[in-house]
């Protein structure tokens, strides 16, 4: 679920440890995020621990948030489609017809 710091203030998104360890290299990288309309955004992903096993999406994340009108409480589902490339499905808070459909 999207928190305030994901869309306001620092505007970052922490990538879960297990996903980072399994799918992301131990260095700063660019990740491409796709929405269901086929639009894409490039974001920076940086390691956030001394052992470089966790990542944080930062630079470019705010553009993705604005471009997809993501709000606090929305749910984003990230699907790995290629190396360093993710499809993001967004379920808006309080809406029955979410953007989670194909």
N, C-alpha and C positions, 0 to 999 in steps of 0.2 A: 504494500500500500504506500502511495506517495505521501511523504512527510513534508512539513513546511520547509526544512532545509534543502529539499530536492528542487523546490520551485521558487524559493525566496531566500534572501540572505546569501549563503555560500553557493547555492545552486549546484550541488554535486549529487552523485548517486553512487553509493558503495555497492560494488559487485560482490556477491556472496563468495566466501572463501573457497568452497568446493568447486564452484564454476571457474573461478580465477585459476586455481591450481591445475585443473584439468584442461582448460582451453586457452589460457592467455599466457604469452611469454613473460619472462621475468624482466621486463623492461618497459619503458614508455612506448605506447603504440597508438595508432589511429584505428578507430573502430567505425564502421559504417552502420548506421541505424536506418532501417527502412520502415515506413508505415504501410498500412494496408492499401493505400492509394498508389504505392509505387514511388513515392517521394523519398529522398534520402538526405541524411545529414552525416557529416564526419565529426566525430568527437574524440577528444584525447582520453586515453586511459592510462593512468599512472599507478605503479606499484605503491602501496601505502604502508608496508611493514618492512622491517629490516631484512626479513628473509624473502621479500618480494613475492609473496603468495596471495596477497589481496590486491585488488585494483579499485580505483575510484574513477568514475566518468566525470570529467570536468570540462575543459575548454570545448565549446560546441554544444554541450548538454543543454544550456539555456536556450539556444536556438531551436533545438528539438522540442523542448518543453513548450515554447511559444508557438512553434509551427503546428503543434498538435493540440494546443489548448489544454494541456495537462494541468490539473488542479489537485490541491491537497485532498487526499481520500481516494483519488482514482487508483485503479489497479493496472499495472503494466506487466504484461507477460512477454518475456524475451525468448526468442527462439533462434538458436544458432543455425544459420543457413549456409555459411561458408566460414573459413578461417577469418576471424576478426570482422564478421559481418552478421548482424542480427536483425530479425524482423520483430517489430514491437506491436503488440495488440494492446489497446487501451480500453478499459471499462470505466466509464465515467461514473462518479459517485452519484447515487440517487437516480440513475437512469435505468429503465428496463431494457431499452434497445441499445446495448453497449456496442462499442467498436471492436468487440471480440470475435465477431463473425468473420469467417474466412477472410 
